[in-house]
Amino acid sequence: MPRHGEHGALEEHDPKDGWFEEELGAVLRHTGEGFAADDRRELVTGGLARGRRRLFRRRLAMTGGALALAAIGVGGVYGGAVLGGAEGTEQVSVAAPKPTGGSNGTPQKPSDVATIPVADLAAVLKANTPAGDWEIDNLGGTGQAVAGIYDDGKGKAAVSVGLYRAGKSDESGVGQVTCPDKAAVPYDACTSERLPGGGRLMVFQGYEYPDKHVLTKNWRAVLLTADGFLVDASEYNAAAEKGADISRENPPFDPAQLKALVTAEGWRPLLKKIPVPAPVKKRPGATTVQPPEPSAAAVQATLRSLLPRGLKVVDKGGEGEYGYLVVDDGKGKSLVGINVQRDMNSVRDQLFGSGDVQTLPDGTVVKLEKRAGEKGGEGVVWWSADTMAKDGFRVVVSSFNTAAQHEAATRAEPALTTEQLKTIALSPRWRQLSQNPH
């Protein structure tokens, strides 16, 4: 899906998964220390960046897209590197500048990032994969991830494994082991299962590019352990995640081998070395606790209740504040999606500072747009109605002339006009749902 404020704001810290966000951010900052600009560094950062979607909300809000799942790779997690910072967040690049060191010139490392020797991580990786030649990145360094190039004689392949804490609650990390919706993410196969002992495992066989303009395959296995750790392995049928020629038909390890890799006992002692993140500091004056975000089911049901007559719902999905329906009026399938977001004033200028913007008597701003789709589907057009109230409450509704943006158009125009999208976006039911999400 497109990226229009895709989930919108970076919330201050949800108590359910704030730990994972902080750890991911620290790992990302540490990942670039001392690295050269090399394609394999992109693999490391790309793998680490597959964190909970909240981490990227306010950053993605400024990219000009509209729906939630543009960058989502698998199971509610992001499949790309961190985008530019906003509201004080740090921008992280693949080849970060060398940080200011201590008195001896040694880079200073955050205390909440594990200093596991990469050699130890590499040893577990090699011990639990078939025999082959390895080129391991940053072999003399430390961190929470290992990445490199594997060659079994059938073609070089980029491979990475990252270790993280999932979060505080029993639900933390579940998104990482849930198969994505095919309406948003094209893939060949995906399984999600519960393991003996209480762990959960997802094995995903998909692509680096949703529109498949380059057939780089991305296969992944993610383990969520019963005690709240994540082991995330990725592999490609090329020597780099992006920018390298395809070297083999498929990535080297099949689903059973990926499962064996992430469930290997060798990770257990290394997971125990991951420190507990420091407590989150609250913003000065921040005393109000926001209600939880609406459930996907509630968003879908509300959207369905606001549809014009004559539309048959043939599919649905979403997560949290984002929901979508695929509708058909007899002229072909059409994707309709919505994001409902609180506290978005910090990106008001970026979203509504240009274009044809209307201001309603109550101060709500409305922006209607028609443009080409962004995900490679032939002939796809994207119509949207973006609205924001004076207090930063934002509702954006979009519709496409296809059931999925990465697929070719199934009709000449979306099933809903921009005026109909505007009517849905301005409905008071969205604010009611945001205030009473259950």
C-alpha positions as CSV (number, residue, x, y, z in Angstrom):
1,M,0.0,0.0,0.0
2,P,1.1,3.6,-0.3
3,R,2.9,5.5,2.4
4,H,0.7,8.4,3.2
5,G,1.4,8.9,6.9
6,E,1.3,5.3,6.9
7,H,0.4,4.8,10.6
8,G,1.1,8.4,11.3
9,A,2.5,9.4,14.6
10,L,5.3,7.9,16.6
11,E,3.6,7.4,19.9
12,E,5.6,8.4,23.0
13,H,6.0,4.8,24.1
14,D,3.3,2.2,24.2
15,P,3.8,0.2,27.4
16,K,3.3,-3.0,25.6
17,D,6.2,-2.7,23.2
18,G,8.3,0.3,24.2
19,W,11.2,-2.0,25.1
20,F,11.5,-3.4,21.6
21,E,11.4,0.1,20.1
22,E,14.2,1.4,22.3
23,E,16.4,-1.6,21.8
24,L,15.8,-1.5,18.0
25,G,16.7,2.2,17.9
26,A,19.9,1.6,20.0
27,V,20.9,-1.3,17.8
28,L,20.4,0.7,14.7
29,R,22.6,3.5,16.0
30,H,25.3,1.1,17.0
31,T,25.1,-0.9,13.7
32,G,26.8,1.8,11.7
33,E,29.7,2.4,14.0
34,G,32.9,2.2,12.1
35,F,31.3,0.6,9.0
36,A,32.2,1.5,5.5
37,A,29.5,2.1,2.8
38,D,29.1,-1.5,1.7
39,D,26.0,-3.3,0.3
40,R,26.3,-5.8,3.1
41,R,26.0,-3.0,5.7
42,E,22.6,-2.3,4.1
43,L,21.7,-5.9,4.7
44,V,22.4,-5.5,8.4
45,T,20.5,-2.3,8.8
46,G,17.7,-3.5,6.7
47,G,17.3,-6.6,8.9
48,L,17.5,-4.6,12.1
49,A,15.0,-2.1,10.8
50,R,12.2,-4.7,10.7
51,G,10.7,-3.5,14.0
52,R,7.3,-2.7,15.3
53,R,5.5,-0.2,13.0
54,R,5.1,2.4,15.7
55,L,8.8,3.1,15.6
56,F,8.4,4.6,12.1
57,R,5.0,6.3,12.2
58,R,5.9,10.0,12.4
59,R,8.8,9.5,10.1
60,L,6.7,7.8,7.5
61,A,3.9,10.4,7.9
62,M,6.1,12.9,6.0
63,T,6.7,10.7,3.0
64,G,3.5,11.7,1.2
65,G,1.8,8.3,1.1
66,A,-1.6,7.3,2.5
67,L,-2.1,3.8,3.7
68,A,-0.5,1.7,6.4
69,L,1.2,-1.1,4.7
70,A,3.4,0.5,2.1
71,A,6.7,-0.5,3.8
72,I,5.4,-3.4,5.8
73,G,7.3,-6.4,4.8
74,V,6.1,-9.2,7.0
75,G,3.5,-9.7,9.7
76,G,3.2,-6.1,10.8
77,V,6.9,-5.3,10.7
78,Y,8.8,-3.1,8.4
79,G,11.0,-4.4,5.6
80,G,13.2,-1.4,4.9
81,A,15.8,0.8,6.5
82,V,14.8,3.7,8.9
83,L,13.7,6.8,7.1
84,G,14.6,10.4,8.1
85,G,13.9,11.5,11.6
86,A,11.3,13.8,12.8
87,E,10.3,15.4,16.1
88,G,13.8,14.9,17.5
89,T,14.3,11.4,16.3
90,E,17.7,10.4,15.1
91,Q,18.3,9.7,11.5
92,V,20.2,6.4,10.9
93,S,22.0,5.6,7.7
94,V,23.5,2.3,6.5
95,A,27.0,3.8,6.7
96,A,26.8,6.1,9.7
97,P,29.6,8.5,10.4
98,K,32.1,7.2,12.9
99,P,30.9,8.4,16.3
100,T,32.9,10.6,18.7
101,G,35.0,8.3,20.8
102,G,36.3,8.4,24.3
103,S,39.7,9.5,25.4
104,N,41.3,6.6,23.7
105,G,39.4,7.1,20.4
106,T,37.3,4.0,21.0
107,P,33.7,4.5,19.8
108,Q,31.3,4.9,22.8
109,K,28.5,2.4,22.7
110,P,25.0,2.7,24.2
111,S,24.7,0.7,27.4
112,D,21.4,-0.8,26.2
113,V,23.0,-2.5,23.1
114,A,24.4,-5.9,23.6
115,T,28.2,-6.2,23.0
116,I,28.1,-9.8,21.8
117,P,31.2,-10.7,19.8
118,V,30.2,-11.0,16.1
119,A,32.5,-14.0,16.0
120,D,30.2,-15.7,18.5
121,L,27.1,-14.9,16.5
122,A,28.8,-16.1,13.4
123,A,29.8,-19.4,15.0
124,V,26.2,-20.2,15.8
125,L,25.1,-19.1,12.3
126,K,27.7,-21.4,10.6
127,A,27.0,-24.3,13.0
128,N,23.4,-24.3,12.0
129,T,23.5,-24.0,8.3
130,P,24.8,-26.3,5.5
131,A,28.5,-26.3,4.7
132,G,29.7,-23.4,2.6
133,D,32.0,-20.5,2.4
134,W,31.3,-17.4,4.4
135,E,32.3,-13.8,4.3
136,I,31.2,-12.3,7.6
137,D,30.9,-8.6,8.1
138,N,32.6,-6.8,11.0
139,L,33.9,-10.1,12.3
140,G,36.1,-8.5,15.0
141,G,33.3,-6.3,16.3
142,T,30.3,-6.6,18.6
143,G,26.6,-6.2,18.4
144,Q,23.3,-8.0,18.3
145,A,23.4,-9.1,14.6
146,V,25.6,-11.0,12.2
147,A,25.5,-10.6,8.4
148,G,27.6,-11.7,5.5
149,I,27.7,-13.6,2.2
150,Y,27.2,-17.3,2.0
151,D,28.3,-19.4,-1.0
152,D,27.6,-23.1,-1.3
153,G,28.9,-23.2,-4.9
154,K,25.5,-22.5,-6.4
155,G,25.7,-18.7,-6.1
156,K,26.4,-16.1,-3.5
157,A,23.6,-15.1,-1.1
158,A,23.3,-12.4,1.6
159,V,22.3,-13.7,5.0
160,S,21.7,-12.0,8.3
161,V,20.5,-12.9,11.8
162,G,19.4,-10.4,14.5
163,L,18.6,-10.9,18.2
164,Y,16.2,-8.7,20.1
165,R,13.9,-8.4,23.1
166,A,10.3,-8.4,22.0
167,G,8.9,-6.2,24.8
168,K,7.2,-6.4,28.2
169,S,3.8,-7.9,27.6
170,D,2.8,-11.4,26.5
171,E,1.6,-9.9,23.2
172,S,4.8,-8.2,22.3
173,G,6.4,-9.5,19.2
174,V,3.4,-11.3,17.9
175,G,3.3,-9.1,14.8
176,Q,6.7,-10.3,13.8
177,V,5.5,-13.9,13.7
178,T,2.2,-13.3,11.9
179,C,1.9,-13.9,8.2
180,P,1.1,-10.7,6.3
181,D,-2.0,-10.1,4.2
182,K,-1.5,-10.8,0.5
183,A,-3.5,-7.8,-0.4
184,A,-0.6,-5.8,1.0
185,V,2.5,-8.0,0.6
186,P,2.9,-10.5,-2.3
187,Y,4.6,-13.7,-1.4
188,D,4.9,-17.3,-2.5
189,A,4.4,-19.0,0.9
190,C,4.1,-18.2,4.6
191,T,3.5,-20.4,7.6
192,S,3.0,-19.4,11.3
193,E,2.9,-22.0,14.0
194,R,3.2,-22.5,17.8
195,L,6.1,-24.6,18.9
196,P,6.4,-26.9,21.9
197,G,7.4,-24.9,24.9
198,G,5.3,-21.9,23.9
199,G,7.4,-20.2,21.2
200,R,6.0,-19.0,17.9
201,L,7.6,-19.2,14.5
202,M,6.9,-17.6,11.1
203,V,8.7,-18.7,7.9
204,F,8.1,-16.4,5.0
205,Q,9.0,-16.8,1.3
206,G,8.6,-13.5,-0.5
207,Y,10.3,-10.8,-2.4
208,E,12.4,-7.7,-1.7
209,Y,10.3,-5.6,-4.1
210,P,6.5,-5.8,-3.9
211,D,6.1,-5.1,-7.6
212,K,8.8,-7.6,-8.5
213,H,10.5,-5.3,-10.9
214,V,13.6,-7.1,-9.7
215,L,13.0,-10.7,-8.7
216,T,15.2,-10.6,-5.6
217,K,13.7,-13.1,-3.2
218,N,13.7,-12.5,0.5
219,W,13.1,-15.6,2.7
220,R,12.8,-15.1,6.4
221,A,12.3,-17.0,9.6
222,V,11.3,-15.2,12.8
223,L,11.2,-17.0,16.2
224,L,9.4,-15.4,19.2
225,T,10.5,-17.3,22.2
226,A,8.3,-18.0,25.2
227,D,10.4,-15.7,27.3
228,G,10.1,-12.8,25.0
229,F,13.1,-12.8,22.6
230,L,13.1,-12.6,18.8
231,V,15.5,-14.4,16.5
232,D,15.1,-13.0,13.0
233,A,17.0,-14.5,10.0
234,S,16.8,-13.2,6.4
235,E,18.3,-14.6,3.2
236,Y,18.3,-13.5,-0.4
237,N,19.1,-15.0,-3.8
238,A,21.7,-12.3,-4.4
239,A,24.8,-11.1,-2.7
240,A,23.0,-8.1,-1.2
241,E,19.5,-7.1,-0.2
242,K,19.4,-4.5,-2.9
243,G,21.6,-3.5,-5.8
244,A,23.2,-6.9,-6.6
245,D,22.5,-9.2,-9.5
246,I,20.5,-12.3,-8.8
247,S,23.0,-15.1,-8.4
248,R,20.7,-18.1,-7.9
249,E,17.1,-19.1,-8.4
250,N,16.3,-19.3,-4.7
251,P,18.0,-18.3,-1.4
252,P,20.2,-21.1,-0.1
253,F,18.3,-22.4,2.9
254,D,14.9,-24.0,2.5
255,P,12.1,-23.4,5.1
256,A,13.1,-26.4,7.2
257,Q,16.7,-25.2,7.4
258,L,15.5,-21.6,8.2
259,K,13.5,-23.0,11.1
260,A,16.4,-25.1,12.3
261,L,18.6,-21.9,12.2
262,V,16.4,-19.6,14.3
263,T,15.4,-22.4,16.8
264,A,19.0,-23.5,17.4
265,E,20.0,-23.8,21.1
266,G,23.2,-21.9,20.3
267,W,21.3,-18.6,20.4
268,R,20.1,-19.0,23.9
269,P,23.3,-18.0,25.8
270,L,23.7,-15.0,23.4
271,L,20.1,-13.9,24.0
272,K,20.8,-13.7,27.7
273,K,23.5,-11.1,27.0
274,I,21.0,-8.6,25.6
275,P,20.6,-5.9,28.3
276,V,17.3,-4.7,29.6
277,P,16.7,-1.2,28.2
278,A,16.7,1.8,30.5
279,P,13.3,3.1,31.6
280,V,11.7,5.6,29.2
281,K,11.8,9.2,30.2
282,K,8.5,10.9,29.9
283,R,8.1,14.2,28.1
284,P,7.9,17.2,30.5
285,G,4.3,17.8,31.3
286,A,3.1,14.6,29.7
287,T,0.5,13.3,32.2
288,T,-2.4,12.2,29.9
289,V,-2.5,8.5,29.1
290,Q,-3.9,8.0,25.6
291,P,-6.5,5.2,25.2
292,P,-5.3,2.2,23.3
293,E,-5.6,2.3,19.5
294,P,-8.7,0.8,18.0
295,S,-8.7,-2.9,17.0
296,A,-8.4,-3.8,13.3
297,A,-11.8,-5.4,13.5
298,A,-13.4,-2.2,14.9
299,V,-11.8,-0.1,12.2
300,Q,-13.0,-2.5,9.4
301,A,-16.5,-2.6,10.9
302,T,-16.8,1.2,11.1
303,L,-15.4,1.6,7.5
304,R,-17.9,-0.9,6.3
305,S,-20.8,0.9,7.9
306,L,-19.9,4.1,6.1
307,L,-19.6,2.7,2.6
308,P,-22.1,3.8,0.0
309,R,-24.8,1.4,-1.0
310,G,-24.2,-1.1,-3.8
311,L,-20.7,-2.1,-2.7
312,K,-20.0,-5.8,-1.9
313,V,-17.2,-6.4,0.5
314,V,-15.1,-9.3,-0.8
315,D,-12.0,-9.0,1.4
316,K,-10.8,-7.2,4.5
317,G,-7.8,-6.8,6.7
318,G,-5.5,-4.3,8.6
319,E,-3.9,-3.8,11.9
320,G,-4.7,-1.3,14.7
321,E,-5.5,2.2,13.4
322,Y,-5.3,1.0,9.8
323,G,-8.0,-1.1,8.1
324,Y,-8.9,-1.9,4.6
325,L,-11.8,-3.4,2.6
326,V,-11.8,-4.7,-1.0
327,V,-15.1,-3.9,-2.5
328,D,-16.8,-4.7,-5.8
329,D,-19.7,-2.8,-7.3
330,G,-20.0,-5.2,-10.3
331,K,-17.3,-3.3,-12.3
332,G,-14.2,-4.9,-10.7
333,K,-12.5,-5.0,-7.3
334,S,-11.3,-1.8,-5.6
335,L,-9.2,-1.5,-2.5
336,V,-10.4,1.0,0.1
337,G,-8.2,1.8,3.1
338,I,-8.2,4.1,6.1
339,N,-5.8,5.4,8.8
340,V,-7.1,6.9,12.0
341,Q,-4.4,8.8,13.9
342,R,-4.2,11.0,17.0
343,D,-1.8,13.8,17.8
344,M,-0.5,14.5,14.3
345,N,0.0,18.3,14.5
346,S,3.7,18.0,14.3
347,V,3.5,16.9,10.6
348,R,0.6,19.2,9.7
349,D,2.7,21.5,7.5
350,Q,4.3,18.6,5.7
351,L,0.9,17.0,4.9
352,F,-1.2,20.1,4.3
353,G,1.3,22.8,3.4
354,S,0.8,22.5,-0.3
355,G,-1.8,21.4,-2.9
356,D,-5.5,22.1,-2.9
357,V,-6.4,22.3,0.8
358,Q,-9.8,23.3,2.1
359,T,-10.4,24.6,5.6
360,L,-13.8,23.9,7.1
361,P,-15.6,26.2,9.6
362,D,-14.5,24.1,12.6
363,G,-10.8,24.4,11.5
364,T,-10.5,20.9,10.0
365,V,-8.4,20.8,6.9
366,V,-9.2,18.6,3.9
367,K,-7.0,17.6,1.0
368,L,-8.4,15.6,-1.9
369,E,-5.9,14.0,-4.4
370,K,-5.8,11.9,-7.5
371,R,-2.5,10.3,-8.5
372,A,-0.9,7.3,-10.0
373,G,-0.3,4.2,-7.8
374,E,3.2,3.8,-6.3
375,K,3.7,0.0,-6.1
376,G,4.1,-1.0,-9.7
377,G,0.7,-2.3,-10.6
378,E,0.0,-1.5,-14.2
379,G,-2.6,1.2,-14.7
380,V,-3.2,1.7,-11.0
381,V,-4.6,5.0,-9.8
382,W,-4.9,6.2,-6.2
383,W,-7.6,8.6,-4.9
384,S,-7.5,9.9,-1.4
385,A,-9.2,12.3,1.1
386,D,-6.9,13.4,3.9
387,T,-8.3,15.3,6.9
388,M,-6.9,16.8,10.1
389,A,-8.8,18.5,12.9
390,K,-7.3,21.5,14.9
391,D,-6.2,19.1,17.7
392,G,-4.2,16.9,15.3
393,F,-6.8,14.1,14.9
394,R,-6.3,12.8,11.4
395,V,-8.3,10.5,9.2
396,V,-7.1,9.6,5.7
397,V,-9.2,7.4,3.3
398,S,-7.9,6.1,0.0
399,S,-9.3,4.0,-2.8
400,F,-7.6,2.2,-5.8
401,N,-8.8,0.7,-9.0
402,T,-7.3,-2.6,-8.0
403,A,-7.6,-5.1,-5.2
404,A,-3.9,-4.7,-4.3
405,Q,-1.5,-1.9,-5.4
406,H,1.2,-4.3,-6.7
407,E,-1.4,-5.9,-9.0
408,A,-2.7,-4.5,-12.3
409,A,-5.8,-2.4,-12.4
410,T,-9.1,-4.3,-12.5
411,R,-11.2,-1.3,-13.4
412,A,-10.9,2.2,-14.9
413,E,-11.4,4.1,-11.7
414,P,-11.7,3.4,-7.9
415,A,-15.1,2.4,-6.7
416,L,-15.4,5.5,-4.5
417,T,-15.2,9.1,-5.7
418,T,-13.1,11.6,-3.8
419,E,-16.2,13.2,-2.4
420,Q,-17.4,9.9,-1.1
421,L,-14.0,9.4,0.5
422,K,-14.2,12.8,2.0
423,T,-17.6,12.0,3.5
424,I,-16.2,8.8,5.1
425,A,-13.1,10.6,6.5
426,L,-15.2,13.4,8.1
427,S,-17.6,11.0,9.8
428,P,-17.7,11.7,13.6
429,R,-17.6,7.9,14.1
430,W,-13.9,7.9,13.8
431,R,-13.3,10.2,16.7
432,Q,-15.8,8.2,18.7
433,L,-13.9,5.0,17.9
434,S,-10.6,6.6,18.8
435,Q,-11.9,7.6,22.2
436,N,-13.7,4.3,22.8
437,P,-11.7,1.8,20.8
438,H,-13.3,-1.4,22.1
